[in-house]
């Protein structure tokens, strides 16, 4: 039986794409049960004047509380000098807690950004998506 790529991975929102004001943006809890790897994809838009973005990944045993930083799971700071691009980080989820969360700290000025998390190395195939594939050509 042949599987399509969308049957091997699951895409979820880490942080909704928006022009985020200065402050902390906590993404939703992501249930990574059944997956052994994750790609965290940051879509950086334009930073406001002097704006900075620091993005890290946290984990917890519960979906609503107890999140703590994952050591070394952070992106280099995004500034006006390196915005308007895509950044990717990889997480080995073996032995990790069940829930992940993306946290962005926006400094000084509002910045456009969004983060998606691609869960992969599924223990069971095919993977069911949050939404059906929009197209399959």
N, CA, C and O atoms as a printed pandas DataFrame, in Angstrom:
     atom_number atom_name residue_name chain_id  residue_number  x_coord  y_coord  z_coord
0              1         N          UNK        A               1    0.839   -1.173    0.000
1              2        CA          UNK        A               1    0.000    0.000    0.000
2              3         C          UNK        A               1    0.888    1.241    0.000
3              4         O          UNK        A               1    1.817    1.348    0.800
4              5         N          UNK        A               2    0.599    2.166   -0.892
5              6        CA          UNK        A               2    1.376    3.403   -0.987
6              7         C          UNK        A               2    0.696    4.508   -0.181
7              8         O          UNK        A               2   -0.512    4.714   -0.292
8              9         N          UNK        A               3    1.484    5.218    0.633
9             10        CA          UNK        A               3    0.975    6.341    1.404
10            11         C          UNK        A               3    1.459    7.646    0.792
11            12         O          UNK        A               3    2.559    7.713    0.244
12            13         N          UNK        A               4    0.641    8.671    0.887
13            14        CA          UNK        A               4    1.054   10.019    0.498
14            15         C          UNK        A               4    1.720   10.683    1.687
15            16         O          UNK        A               4    1.510   10.275    2.829
16            17         N          UNK        A               5    2.524   11.709    1.425
17            18        CA          UNK        A               5    3.269   12.377    2.491
18            19         C          UNK        A               5    2.359   12.839    3.628
19            20         O          UNK        A               5    2.733   12.729    4.796
20            21         N          UNK        A               6    1.166   13.355    3.306
21            22        CA          UNK        A               6    0.288   13.853    4.361
22            23         C          UNK        A               6   -0.198   12.743    5.292
23            24         O          UNK        A               6   -0.776   13.029    6.340
24            25         N          UNK        A               7    0.023   11.509    4.930
25            26        CA          UNK        A               7   -0.349   10.402    5.793
26            27         C          UNK        A               7    0.775   10.025    6.758
27            28         O          UNK        A               7    0.582    9.171    7.623
28            29         N          UNK        A               8    1.949   10.655    6.619
29            30        CA          UNK        A               8    3.102   10.370    7.470
30            31         C          UNK        A               8    3.353   11.449    8.510
31            32         O          UNK        A               8    3.996   11.194    9.529
32            33         N          UNK        A               9    2.855   12.644    8.261
33            34        CA          UNK        A               9    3.120   13.774    9.149
34            35         C          UNK        A               9    1.802   14.468    9.503
35            36         O          UNK        A               9    0.788   14.301    8.826
36            37         N          UNK        A              10    1.850   15.241   10.574
37            38        CA          UNK        A              10    0.675   16.007   11.006
38            39         C          UNK        A              10    1.116   17.443   11.258
39            40         O          UNK        A              10    2.041   17.695   12.029
40            41         N          UNK        A              11    0.443   18.379   10.599
41            42        CA          UNK        A              11    0.766   19.798   10.750
42            43         C          UNK        A              11   -0.199   20.438   11.743
43            44         O          UNK        A              11   -1.416   20.283   11.636
44            45         N          UNK        A              12    0.365   21.161   12.714
45            46        CA          UNK        A              12   -0.450   21.872   13.702
46            47         C          UNK        A              12    0.098   23.286   13.886
47            48         O          UNK        A              12    1.262   23.558   13.593
48            49         N          UNK        A              13   -0.753   24.170   14.371
49            50        CA          UNK        A              13   -0.347   25.558   14.604
50            51         C          UNK        A              13    0.387   25.655   15.931
51            52         O          UNK        A              13   -0.106   25.214   16.969
52            53         N          UNK        A              14    1.586   26.249   15.874
53            54        CA          UNK        A              14    2.358   26.504   17.094
54            55         C          UNK        A              14    2.045   27.883   17.646
55            56         O          UNK        A              14    1.840   28.042   18.849
56            57         N          UNK        A              15    2.007   28.884   16.770
57            58        CA          UNK        A              15    1.567   30.243   17.082
58            59         C          UNK        A              15    0.860   30.767   15.840
59            60         O          UNK        A              15    1.398   30.697   14.735
60            61         N          UNK        A              16   -0.334   31.284   16.024
61            62        CA          UNK        A              16   -1.118   31.805   14.906
62            63         C          UNK        A              16   -0.372   32.970   14.255
63            64         O          UNK        A              16    0.140   33.851   14.946
64            65         N          UNK        A              17   -0.314   32.967   12.929
65            66        CA          UNK        A              17    0.348   34.045   12.195
66            67         C          UNK        A              17   -0.414   35.350   12.413
67            68         O          UNK        A              17   -1.630   35.414   12.234
68            69         N          UNK        A              18    0.333   36.398   12.807
69            70        CA          UNK        A              18   -0.282   37.685   13.096
70            71         C          UNK        A              18    0.826   38.717   13.296
71            72         O          UNK        A              18    2.011   38.385   13.314
72            73         N          UNK        A              19    0.417   39.961   13.443
73            74        CA          UNK        A              19    1.327   41.032   13.830
74            75         C          UNK        A              19    1.253   41.092   15.353
75            76         O          UNK        A              19    0.377   41.758   15.905
76            77         N          UNK        A              20    2.160   40.405   16.029
77            78        CA          UNK        A              20    2.118   40.255   17.477
78            79         C          UNK        A              20    2.745   41.460   18.166
79            80         O          UNK        A              20    3.852   41.879   17.827
80            81         N          UNK        A              21    2.025   42.009   19.136
81            82        CA          UNK        A              21    2.510   43.154   19.909
82            83         C          UNK        A              21    3.630   42.712   20.843
83            84         O          UNK        A              21    3.798   41.522   21.108
84            85         N          UNK        A              22    4.391   43.681   21.335
85            86        CA          UNK        A              22    5.449   43.386   22.303
86            87         C          UNK        A              22    4.848   42.665   23.503
87            88         O          UNK        A              22    3.796   43.053   24.012
88            89         N          UNK        A              23    5.520   41.621   23.945
89            90        CA          UNK        A              23    5.052   40.814   25.069
90            91         C          UNK        A              23    5.276   39.345   24.787
91            92         O          UNK        A              23    5.966   38.986   23.833
92            93         N          UNK        A              24    4.697   38.500   25.611
93            94        CA          UNK        A              24    4.853   37.051   25.470
94            95         C          UNK        A              24    3.627   36.455   24.783
95            96         O          UNK        A              24    2.487   36.761   25.133
96            97         N          UNK        A              25    3.888   35.601   23.804
97            98        CA          UNK        A              25    2.822   34.906   23.077
98            99         C          UNK        A              25    2.990   33.413   23.355
99           100         O          UNK        A              25    3.970   32.799   22.931
100          101         N          UNK        A              26    2.030   32.840   24.067
101          102        CA          UNK        A              26    2.038   31.404   24.336
102          103         C          UNK        A              26    1.142   30.707   23.323
103          104         O          UNK        A              26   -0.050   31.000   23.234
104          105         N          UNK        A              27    1.717   29.786   22.561
105          106        CA          UNK        A              27    0.925   29.007   21.626
106          107         C          UNK        A              27    0.085   27.983   22.368
107          108         O          UNK        A              27    0.245   27.807   23.576
108          109         N          UNK        A              28   -0.810   27.305   21.655
109          110        CA          UNK        A              28   -1.645   26.281   22.289
110          111         C          UNK        A              28   -0.840   25.029   22.624
111          112         O          UNK        A              28    0.224   24.790   22.053
112          113         N          UNK        A              29   -1.359   24.241   23.550
113          114        CA          UNK        A              29   -0.741   22.947   23.855
114          115         C          UNK        A              29   -0.897   22.038   22.645
115          116         O          UNK        A              29   -1.974   21.954   22.056
116          117         N          UNK        A              30    0.175   21.363   22.281
117          118        CA          UNK        A              30    0.183   20.447   21.141
118          119         C          UNK        A              30    0.382   19.035   21.677
119          120         O          UNK        A              30    1.402   18.735   22.298
120          121         N          UNK        A              31   -0.596   18.174   21.434
121          122        CA          UNK        A              31   -0.503   16.783   21.873
122          123         C          UNK        A              31    0.355   16.027   20.865
123          124         O          UNK        A              31   -0.058   15.819   19.724
124          125         N          UNK        A              32    1.549   15.616   21.288
125          126        CA          UNK        A              32    2.473   14.939   20.382
126          127         C          UNK        A              32    2.453   13.422   20.577
127          128         O          UNK        A              32    3.338   12.719   20.090
128          129         N          UNK        A              33    1.455   12.929   21.280
129          130        CA          UNK        A              33    1.343   11.487   21.515
130          131         C          UNK        A              33    1.327   10.742   20.179
131          132         O          UNK        A              33    0.575   11.085   19.267
132          133         N          UNK        A              34    2.174    9.716   20.086
133          134        CA          UNK        A              34    2.219    8.889   18.879
134          135         C          UNK        A              34    3.229    9.357   17.850
135          136         O          UNK        A              34    3.354    8.749   16.787
136          137         N          UNK        A              35    3.957   10.433   18.148
137          138        CA          UNK        A              35    4.960   10.957   17.216
138          139         C          UNK        A              35    6.324   11.017   17.898
139          140         O          UNK        A              35    6.421   11.280   19.097
140          141         N          UNK        A              36    7.374   10.770   17.119
141          142        CA          UNK        A              36    8.712   10.731   17.694
142          143         C          UNK        A              36    9.617   11.871   17.242
143          144         O          UNK        A              36   10.741   11.995   17.730
144          145         N          UNK        A              37    9.149   12.698   16.327
145          146        CA          UNK        A              37    9.935   13.852   15.872
146          147         C          UNK        A              37    9.007   15.018   15.591
147          148         O          UNK        A              37    7.818   14.844   15.323
148          149         N          UNK        A              38    9.582   16.220   15.659
149          150        CA          UNK        A              38    8.829   17.415   15.284
150          151         C          UNK        A              38    9.765   18.396   14.583
151          152         O          UNK        A              38   10.921   18.560   14.971
152          153         N          UNK        A              39    9.246   19.036   13.554
153          154        CA          UNK        A              39    9.915   20.171   12.937
154          155         C          UNK        A              39    9.122   21.403   13.345
155          156         O          UNK        A              39    7.901   21.452   13.198
156          157         N          UNK        A              40    9.836   22.393   13.860
157          158        CA          UNK        A              40    9.204   23.651   14.240
158          159         C          UNK        A              40    9.581   24.658   13.162
159          160         O          UNK        A              40   10.761   24.944   12.958
160          161         N          UNK        A              41    8.583   25.191   12.475
161          162        CA          UNK        A              41    8.813   26.065   11.326
162          163         C          UNK        A              41    8.328   27.471   11.669
163          164         O          UNK        A              41    7.134   27.700   11.864
164          165         N          UNK        A              42    9.266   28.399   11.739
165          166        CA          UNK        A              42    8.961   29.797   12.039
166          167         C          UNK        A              42    8.892   30.567   10.724
167          168         O          UNK        A              42    9.834   30.553    9.931
168          169         N          UNK        A              43    7.775   31.232   10.507
169          170        CA          UNK        A              43    7.620   32.113    9.352
170          171         C          UNK        A              43    7.723   33.536    9.871
171          172         O          UNK        A              43    6.764   34.079   10.418
172          173         N          UNK        A              44    8.887   34.132    9.696
173          174        CA          UNK        A              44    9.145   35.473   10.208
174          175         C          UNK        A              44    8.804   36.504    9.145
175          176         O          UNK        A              44    9.315   36.465    8.025
176          177         N          UNK        A              45    7.929   37.425    9.522
177          178        CA          UNK        A              45    7.607   38.542    8.641
178          179         C          UNK        A              45    8.464   39.734    9.022
179          180         O          UNK        A              45    9.587   39.577    9.500
180          181         N          UNK        A              46    7.930   40.920    8.809
181          182        CA          UNK        A              46    8.673   42.146    9.090
182          183         C          UNK        A              46    8.585   42.509   10.572
183          184         O          UNK        A              46    7.497   42.563   11.145
184          185         N          UNK        A              47    9.742   42.756   11.181
185          186        CA          UNK        A              47    9.776   43.256   12.556
186          187         C          UNK        A              47    9.560   44.759   12.543
187          188         O          UNK        A              47   10.015   45.455   11.635
188          189         N          UNK        A              48    8.865   45.254   13.555
189          190        CA          UNK        A              48    8.738   46.692   13.713
190          191         C          UNK        A              48   10.105   47.295   14.036
191          192         O          UNK        A              48   11.053   46.563   14.321
192          193         N          UNK        A              49   10.212   48.615   13.994
193          194        CA          UNK        A              49   11.475   49.306   14.252
194          195         C          UNK        A              49   12.041   48.905   15.615
195          196         O          UNK        A              49   11.424   49.143   16.653
196          197         N          UNK        A              50   13.216   48.299   15.590
197          198        CA          UNK        A              50   13.868   47.850   16.821
198          199         C          UNK        A              50   13.264   46.584   17.409
199          200         O          UNK        A              50   13.675   46.148   18.485
200          201         N          UNK        A              51   12.295   45.988   16.723
201          202        CA          UNK        A              51   11.613   44.801   17.240
202          203         C          UNK        A              51   12.484   43.553   17.223
203          204         O          UNK        A              51   13.308   43.359   16.329
204          205         N          UNK        A              52   12.285   42.725   18.218
205          206        CA          UNK        A              52   13.005   41.449   18.307
206          207         C          UNK        A              52   12.003   40.336   18.623
207          208         O          UNK        A              52   10.941   40.577   19.197
208          209         N          UNK        A              53   12.369   39.117   18.235
209          210        CA          UNK        A              53   11.549   37.953   18.543
210          211         C          UNK        A              53   12.460   36.835   19.030
211          212         O          UNK        A              53   13.432   36.475   18.367
212          213         N          UNK        A              54   12.130   36.291   20.198
213          214        CA          UNK        A              54   12.826   35.126   20.742
214          215         C          UNK        A              54   11.799   34.005   20.836
215          216         O          UNK        A              54   10.739   34.180   21.437
216          217         N          UNK        A              55   12.110   32.852   20.242
217          218        CA          UNK        A              55   11.165   31.737   20.202
218          219         C          UNK        A              55   11.808   30.508   20.826
219          220         O          UNK        A              55   12.945   30.150   20.517
220          221         N          UNK        A              56   11.043   29.869   21.720
221          222        CA          UNK        A              56   11.511   28.647   22.376
222          223         C          UNK        A              56   10.378   27.640   22.424
223          224         O          UNK        A              56    9.217   27.971   22.188
224          225         N          UNK        A              57   10.745   26.390   22.738
225          226        CA          UNK        A              57    9.773   25.312   22.837
226          227         C          UNK        A              57    9.753   24.822   24.280
227          228         O          UNK        A              57   10.794   24.686   24.923
228          229         N          UNK        A              58    8.548   24.561   24.773
229          230        CA          UNK        A              58    8.373   24.048   26.118
230          231         C          UNK        A              58    7.629   22.719   26.066
231          232         O          UNK        A              58    7.033   22.365   25.049
232          233         N          UNK        A              59    7.674   21.978   27.195
233          234        CA          UNK        A              59    6.968   20.705   27.291
234          235         C          UNK        A              59    6.298   20.579   28.647
235          236         O          UNK        A              59    6.684   21.239   29.612
236          237         N          UNK        A              60    5.269   19.705   28.708
237          238        CA          UNK        A              60    4.549   19.470   29.952
238          239         C          UNK        A              60    3.863   18.114   29.900
239          240         O          UNK        A              60    3.617   17.568   28.825
240          241         N          UNK        A              61    3.559   17.582   31.073
241          242        CA          UNK        A              61    2.782   16.342   31.160
242          243         C          UNK        A              61    1.286   16.607   31.035
243          244         O          UNK        A              61    0.509   15.694   30.755
244          245         N          UNK        A              62    0.884   17.869   31.246
245          246        CA          UNK        A              62   -0.530   18.250   31.183
246          247         C          UNK        A              62   -0.708   19.333   30.129
247          248         O          UNK        A              62    0.214   20.104   29.862
248          249         N          UNK        A              63   -1.888   19.389   29.534
249          250        CA          UNK        A              63   -2.106   20.350   28.449
250          251         C          UNK        A              63   -2.304   21.781   28.937
251          252         O          UNK        A              63   -2.109   22.722   28.169
252          253         N          UNK        A              64   -2.689   21.962   30.196
253          254        CA          UNK        A              64   -3.027   23.302   30.649
254          255         C          UNK        A              64   -2.055   23.969   31.597
255          256         O          UNK        A              64   -2.222   25.146   31.916
256          257         N          UNK        A              65   -1.046   23.252   32.056
257          258        CA          UNK        A              65   -0.129   23.858   33.028
258          259         C          UNK        A              65    1.172   23.075   33.108
259          260         O          UNK        A              65    1.305   21.998   32.526
260          261         N          UNK        A              66    2.130   23.637   33.841
261          262        CA          UNK        A              66    3.386   22.940   34.104
262          263         C          UNK        A              66    4.389   22.966   32.976
263          264         O          UNK        A              66    5.305   22.144   32.958
264          265         N          UNK        A              67    4.247   23.889   32.024
265          266        CA          UNK        A              67    5.185   23.939   30.904
266          267         C          UNK        A              67    6.544   24.459   31.358
267          268         O          UNK        A              67    6.632   25.418   32.125
268          269         N          UNK        A              68    7.600   23.812   30.872
269          270        CA          UNK        A              68    8.976   24.215   31.167
270          271         C          UNK        A              68    9.785   24.172   29.879
271          272         O          UNK        A              68    9.496   23.387   28.977
272          273         N          UNK        A              69   10.797   25.020   29.804
273          274        CA          UNK        A              69   11.646   25.096   28.617
274          275         C          UNK        A              69   12.357   23.774   28.351
275          276         O          UNK        A              69   12.782   23.087   29.279
276          277         N          UNK        A              70   12.479   23.429   27.078
277          278        CA          UNK        A              70   13.294   22.296   26.656
278          279         C          UNK        A              70   14.696   22.845   26.385
279          280         O          UNK        A              70   14.865   23.760   25.579
280          281         N          UNK        A              71   15.677   22.294   27.048
281          282        CA          UNK        A              71   17.061   22.756   26.899
282          283         C          UNK        A              71   17.487   22.741   25.437
283          284         O          UNK        A              71   17.304   21.743   24.740
284          285         N          UNK        A              72   18.047   23.836   24.986
285          286        CA          UNK        A              72   18.578   24.017   23.625
286          287         C          UNK        A              72   17.507   24.060   22.532
287          288         O          UNK        A              72   17.848   24.067   21.349
288          289         N          UNK        A              73   16.228   24.088   22.896
289          290        CA          UNK        A              73   15.169   24.154   21.885
290          291         C          UNK        A              73   14.708   25.607   21.744
291          292         O          UNK        A              73   13.590   25.967   22.112
292          293         N          UNK        A              74   15.607   26.424   21.198
293          294        CA          UNK        A              74   15.314   27.849   21.003
294          295         C          UNK        A              74   15.996   28.320   19.731
295          296         O          UNK        A              74   17.053   27.819   19.347
296          297         N          UNK        A              75   15.370   29.288   19.090
297          298        CA          UNK        A              75   15.925   29.872   17.869
298          299         C          UNK        A              75   16.780   31.079   18.225
299          300         O          UNK        A              75   16.580   31.716   19.260
300          301         N          UNK        A              76   17.735   31.382   17.353
301          302        CA          UNK        A              76   18.489   32.630   17.503
302          303         C          UNK        A              76   17.510   33.796   17.396
303          304         O          UNK        A              76   16.505   33.712   16.690
304          305         N          UNK        A              77   17.808   34.865   18.092
305          306        CA          UNK        A              77   16.913   36.023   18.093
306          307         C          UNK        A              77   16.702   36.568   16.680
307          308         O          UNK        A              77   17.641   36.705   15.895
308          309         N          UNK        A              78   15.440   36.871   16.387
309          310        CA          UNK        A              78   15.096   37.455   15.093
310          311         C          UNK        A              78   15.007   38.965   15.270
311          312         O          UNK        A              78   14.273   39.460   16.126
312          313         N          UNK        A              79   15.758   39.685   14.457
313          314        CA          UNK        A              79   15.801   41.144   14.507
314          315         C          UNK        A              79   15.443   41.692   13.132
315          316         O          UNK        A              79   15.118   40.926   12.224
316          317         N          UNK        A              80   15.499   43.002   12.973
317          318        CA          UNK        A              80   15.257   43.596   11.658
318          319         C          UNK        A              80   16.299   43.136   10.642
319          320         O          UNK        A              80   16.032   43.108    9.440
320          321         N          UNK        A              81   17.483   42.777   11.127
321          322        CA          UNK        A              81   18.568   42.363   10.229
322          323         C          UNK        A              81   18.354   40.967    9.650
323          324         O          UNK        A              81   18.925   40.640    8.609
324          325         N          UNK        A              82   17.534   40.131   10.312
325          326        CA          UNK        A              82   17.354   38.748    9.830
326          327         C          UNK        A              82   15.881   38.312    9.819
327          328         O          UNK        A              82   15.579   37.125    9.947
328          329         N          UNK        A              83   14.961   39.291    9.665
329          330        CA          UNK        A              83   13.539   38.937    9.586
330          331         C          UNK        A              83   13.160   38.597    8.143
331          332         O          UNK        A              83   14.028   38.521    7.273
332          333         N          UNK        A              84   11.886   38.396    7.893
333          334        CA          UNK        A              84   11.381   38.061    6.550
334          335         C          UNK        A              84   12.012   36.801    5.979
335          336         O          UNK        A              84   12.481   36.797    4.841
336          337         N          UNK        A              85   12.023   35.740    6.762
337          338        CA          UNK        A              85   12.565   34.473    6.289
338          339         C          UNK        A              85   11.925   33.322    7.059
339          340         O          UNK        A              85   11.061   33.539    7.910
340          341         N          UNK        A              86   12.349   32.107    6.758
341          342        CA          UNK        A              86   11.840   30.910    7.421
342          343         C          UNK        A              86   12.971   30.271    8.217
343          344         O          UNK        A              86   14.092   30.141    7.726
344          345         N          UNK        A              87   12.669   29.878    9.437
345          346        CA          UNK        A              87   13.628   29.173   10.292
346          347         C          UNK        A              87   13.029   27.828   10.669
347          348         O          UNK        A              87   11.821   27.726   10.882
348          349         N          UNK        A              88   13.861   26.796   10.755
349          350        CA          UNK        A              88   13.392   25.453   11.086
350          351         C          UNK        A              88   14.252   24.862   12.190
351          352         O          UNK        A              88   15.478   24.963   12.161
352          353         N          UNK        A              89   13.595   24.246   13.160
353          354        CA          UNK        A              89   14.298   23.524   14.221
354          355         C          UNK        A              89   13.706   22.130   14.329
355          356         O          UNK        A              89   12.532   21.930   14.018
356          357         N          UNK        A              90   14.502   21.164   14.765
357          358        CA          UNK        A              90   14.064   19.768   14.887
358          359         C          UNK        A              90   14.118   19.329   16.340
359          360         O          UNK        A              90   15.068   19.629   17.064
360          361         N          UNK        A              91   13.081   18.614   16.752
361          362        CA          UNK        A              91   13.022   18.051   18.098
362          363         C          UNK        A              91   12.895   16.538   18.036
363          364         O          UNK        A              91   12.028   16.010   17.339
364          365         N          UNK        A              92   13.752   15.846   18.757
365          366        CA          UNK        A              92   13.593   14.415   18.968
366          367         C          UNK        A              92   12.614   14.285   20.136
367          368         O          UNK        A              92   12.910   14.744   21.239
368          369         N          UNK        A              93   11.459   13.670   19.909
369          370        CA          UNK        A              93   10.423   13.596   20.929
370          371         C          UNK        A              93   10.480   12.329   21.774
371          372         O          UNK        A              93    9.708   12.190   22.722
372          373         N          UNK        A              94   11.373   11.409   21.450
373          374        CA          UNK        A              94   11.487   10.169   22.218
374          375         C          UNK        A              94   11.885   10.526   23.654
375          376         O          UNK        A              94   12.889   11.202   23.880
376          377         N          UNK        A              95   11.099   10.073   24.600
377          378        CA          UNK        A              95   11.379   10.333   26.010
378          379         C          UNK        A              95   10.897   11.697   26.499
379          380         O          UNK        A              95   11.086   12.033   27.668
380          381         N          UNK        A              96   10.282   12.481   25.629
381          382        CA          UNK        A              96    9.773   13.815   25.994
382          383         C          UNK        A              96    8.381   13.698   26.606
383          384         O          UNK        A              96    7.711   12.671   26.492
384          385         N          UNK        A              97    7.971   14.776   27.254
385          386        CA          UNK        A              97    6.631   14.842   27.821
386          387         C          UNK        A              97    5.597   14.910   26.698
387          388         O          UNK        A              97    5.936   15.178   25.546
388          389         N          UNK        A              98    4.346   14.667   27.044
389          390        CA          UNK        A              98    3.293   14.511   26.032
390          391         C          UNK        A              98    2.945   15.803   25.288
391          392         O          UNK        A              98    2.639   15.753   24.097
392          393         N          UNK        A              99    2.985   16.939   25.949
393          394        CA          UNK        A              99    2.530   18.188   25.339
394          395         C          UNK        A              99    3.687   19.145   25.069
395          396         O          UNK        A              99    4.612   19.278   25.870
396          397         N          UNK        A             100    3.606   19.808   23.916
397          398        CA          UNK        A             100    4.573   20.832   23.527
398          399         C          UNK        A             100    3.849   22.164   23.445
399          400         O          UNK        A             100    2.631   22.217   23.276
400          401         N          UNK        A             101    4.621   23.243   23.568
401          402        CA          UNK        A             101    4.078   24.587   23.378
402          403         C          UNK        A             101    5.190   25.472   22.834
403          404         O          UNK        A             101    6.335   25.387   23.277
404          405         N          UNK        A             102    4.848   26.322   21.871
405          406        CA          UNK        A             102    5.787   27.302   21.332
406          407         C          UNK        A             102    5.534   28.622   22.051
407          408         O          UNK        A             102    4.387   29.039   22.215
408          409         N          UNK        A             103    6.605   29.272   22.475
409          410        CA          UNK        A             103    6.497   30.554   23.163
410          411         C          UNK        A             103    7.369   31.571   22.435
411          412         O          UNK        A             103    8.550   31.328   22.185
412          413         N          UNK        A             104    6.777   32.705   22.103
413          414        CA          UNK        A             104    7.524   33.797   21.470
414          415         C          UNK        A             104    7.516   35.000   22.398
415          416         O          UNK        A             104    6.479   35.368   22.948
416          417         N          UNK        A             105    8.675   35.604   22.563
417          418        CA          UNK        A             105    8.768   36.852   23.305
418          419         C          UNK        A             105    9.102   37.944   22.296
419          420         O          UNK        A             105   10.177   37.952   21.696
420          421         N          UNK        A             106    8.163   38.859   22.126
421          422        CA          UNK        A             106    8.325   39.959   21.176
422          423         C          UNK        A             106    8.772   41.179   21.974
423          424         O          UNK        A             106    8.118   41.581   22.936
424          425         N          UNK        A             107    9.907   41.766   21.554
425          426        CA          UNK        A             107   10.447   42.902   22.283
426          427         C          UNK        A             107   10.386   44.196   21.493
427          428         O          UNK        A             107   10.546   44.194   20.273
428          429         N          UNK        A             108   10.159   45.283   22.177
429          430        CA          UNK        A             108   10.210   46.660   21.692
430          431         C          UNK        A             108    9.076   47.065   20.766
431          432         O          UNK        A             108    8.377   48.039   21.047
432          433         N          UNK        A             109    8.875   46.347   19.670
433          434        CA          UNK        A             109    7.857   46.730   18.682
434          435         C          UNK        A             109    7.171   45.483   18.135
435          436         O          UNK        A             109    7.728   44.386   18.170
436          437         N          UNK        A             110    5.958   45.670   17.632
437          438        CA          UNK        A             110    5.202   44.549   17.066
438          439         C          UNK        A             110    5.970   43.912   15.914
439          440         O          UNK        A             110    6.686   44.587   15.174
440          441         N          UNK        A             111    5.804   42.594   15.779
441          442        CA          UNK        A             111    6.498   41.829   14.741
442          443         C          UNK        A             111    5.536   40.815   14.131
443          444         O          UNK        A             111    4.737   40.198   14.836
444          445         N          UNK        A             112    5.623   40.653   12.816
445          446        CA          UNK        A             112    4.823   39.644   12.121
446          447         C          UNK        A             112    5.515   38.292   12.225
447          448         O          UNK        A             112    6.697   38.167   11.905
448          449         N          UNK        A             113    4.776   37.280   12.673
449          450        CA          UNK        A             113    5.334   35.931   12.712
450          451         C          UNK        A             113    4.226   34.909   12.888
451          452         O          UNK        A             113    3.131   35.227   13.352
452          453         N          UNK        A             114    4.528   33.694   12.515
453          454        CA          UNK        A             114    3.673   32.549   12.749
454          455         C          UNK        A             114    4.568   31.334   12.885
455          456         O          UNK        A             114    5.671   31.308   12.340
456          457         N          UNK        A             115    4.107   30.336   13.601
457          458        CA          UNK        A             115    4.898   29.120   13.800
458          459         C          UNK        A             115    3.998   27.906   13.566
459          460         O          UNK        A             115    2.893   27.825   14.102
460          461         N          UNK        A             116    4.486   26.974   12.765
461          462        CA          UNK        A             116    3.815   25.694   12.563
462          463         C          UNK        A             116    4.704   24.593   13.096
463          464         O          UNK        A             116    5.930   24.704   13.072
464          465         N          UNK        A             117    4.084   23.529   13.579
465          466        CA          UNK        A             117    4.819   22.370   14.070
466          467         C          UNK        A             117    4.387   21.176   13.221
467          468         O          UNK        A             117    3.199   20.874   13.111
468          469         N          UNK        A             118    5.361   20.510   12.631
469          470        CA          UNK        A             118    5.105   19.325   11.809
470          471         C          UNK        A             118    5.534   18.105   12.622
471          472         O          UNK        A             118    6.724   17.884   12.850
472          473         N          UNK        A             119    4.559   17.325   13.051
473          474        CA          UNK        A             119    4.848   16.114   13.817
474          475         C          UNK        A             119    5.101   14.975   12.851
475          476         O          UNK        A             119    4.344   14.783   11.899
476          477         N          UNK        A             120    6.166   14.215   13.092
477          478        CA          UNK        A             120    6.522   13.133   12.189
478          479         C          UNK        A             120    6.995   11.904   12.928
479          480         O          UNK        A             120    6.942   11.836   14.156
480          481         N          UNK        A             121    7.458   10.935   12.163
481          482        CA          UNK        A             121    7.876    9.637   12.700
482          483         C          UNK        A             121    6.744    9.047   13.543
483          484         O          UNK        A             121    6.933    8.663   14.698
484          485         N          UNK        A             122    5.579    8.990   12.934
485          486        CA          UNK        A             122    4.387    8.486   13.616
486          487         C          UNK        A             122    4.525    7.009   13.929
487          488         O          UNK        A             122    5.091    6.243   13.149
488          489         N          UNK        A             123    4.005    6.621   15.071
489          490        CA          UNK        A             123    4.033    5.216   15.465
490          491         C          UNK        A             123    2.958    4.412   14.747
491          492         O          UNK        A             123    3.081    3.196   14.595
492          493         N          UNK        A             124    1.887    5.103   14.299
493          494        CA          UNK        A             124    0.816    4.433   13.577
494          495         C          UNK        A             124    0.491    5.210   12.304
495          496         O          UNK        A             124    0.395    6.437   12.315
496          497         N          UNK        A             125    0.323    4.472   11.212
497          498        CA          UNK        A             125   -0.013    5.094    9.928
498          499         C          UNK        A             125   -1.341    4.547    9.440
499          500         O          UNK        A             125   -1.692    3.423    9.800
500          501         N          UNK        A             126   -2.086    5.276    8.648
501          502        CA          UNK        A             126   -1.831    6.657    8.260
502          503         C          UNK        A             126   -2.187    7.623    9.395
503          504         O          UNK        A             126   -2.966    7.280   10.285
504          505         N          UNK        A             127   -1.621    8.811    9.360
505          506        CA          UNK        A             127   -1.859    9.853   10.348
506          507         C          UNK        A             127   -3.133   10.600    9.981
507          508         O          UNK        A             127   -3.364   10.898    8.809
508          509         N          UNK        A             128   -3.960   10.903   10.975
509          510        CA          UNK        A             128   -5.144   11.722   10.695
510          511         C          UNK        A             128   -4.778   13.190   10.915
511          512         O          UNK        A             128   -4.102   13.540   11.882
512          513         N          UNK        A             129   -5.236   14.031   10.002
513          514        CA          UNK        A             129   -4.896   15.448   10.017
514          515         C          UNK        A             129   -5.902   16.242   10.841
515          516         O          UNK        A             129   -7.024   15.796   11.079
516          517         N          UNK        A             130   -5.473   17.435   11.274
517          518        CA          UNK        A             130   -6.370   18.357   11.952
518          519         C          UNK        A             130   -7.474   18.751   10.958
519          520         O          UNK        A             130   -8.654   18.779   11.308
520          521         N          UNK        A             131   -7.076   19.051    9.733
521          522        CA          UNK        A             131   -8.001   19.334    8.633
522          523         C          UNK        A             131   -7.637   18.431    7.466
523          524         O          UNK        A             131   -6.486   18.015    7.330
524          525         N          UNK        A             132   -8.599   18.135    6.642
525          526        CA          UNK        A             132   -8.327   17.303    5.469
526          527         C          UNK        A             132   -7.370   18.029    4.519
527          528         O          UNK        A             132   -7.320   19.259    4.509
528          529         N          UNK        A             133   -6.626   17.284    3.736
529          530        CA          UNK        A             133   -5.741   17.880    2.747
530          531         C          UNK        A             133   -6.571   18.752    1.802
531          532         O          UNK        A             133   -7.596   18.314    1.279
532          533         N          UNK        A             134   -6.115   19.992    1.590
533          534        CA          UNK        A             134   -6.855   20.934    0.733
534          535         C          UNK        A             134   -6.828   20.494   -0.723
535          536         O          UNK        A             134   -7.781   20.722   -1.469
536          537         N          UNK        A             135   -5.740   19.867   -1.115
537          538        CA          UNK        A             135   -5.638   19.330   -2.472
538          539         C          UNK        A             135   -4.611   18.224   -2.489
539          540         O          UNK        A             135   -3.771   18.137   -1.594
540          541         N          UNK        A             136   -4.672   17.385   -3.492
541          542        CA          UNK        A             136   -3.726   16.299   -3.672
542          543         C          UNK        A             136   -3.560   16.103   -5.172
543          544         O          UNK        A             136   -4.381   15.442   -5.808
544          545         N          UNK        A             137   -2.509   16.669   -5.736
545          546        CA          UNK        A             137   -2.304   16.665   -7.173
546          547         C          UNK        A             137   -1.213   15.677   -7.532
547          548         O          UNK        A             137   -0.884   15.521   -8.708
